[in-house]
Amino acid sequence: MARAVKSRRTERHKKSKINAEMPFNRTNYIIVIAGAALVIATFILLATNDTVYGFIPLDVVPILLFIGYLVIVPIGIMYRGKKKTGEPSKAPTEPAK
């Protein structure tokens, strides 16, 4: 008689569905969009300035671009949010056998 064989693939697939969670939430997207908006606004500020050797192109624009690219966007990517005190942890659980 042939014996039914459980596929390892379906077991892994079930486990991944149980623990599936979105990596980013609404707050992450808002922070990343704010960083992108700052970068775009900084390039617009640079393009509207007529002088090449002024205070804005040489001092303000590099600082704003640094803040946008290397501070705000990475914070938006790495931000996890605060866990509520009454909320249970979402630790992986073993499926019932």
Secondary structure, 3 states (H helix, E strand, C coil): CCCCCCCHHHHHHHHHHHCCCCCCCHHHHHHHHHHHHHHHHHHHHHHHCCCCCCHHHHHHHHHHHHHHHHHHHHHHHHCCCCCCCCCCCCCCCCCCC
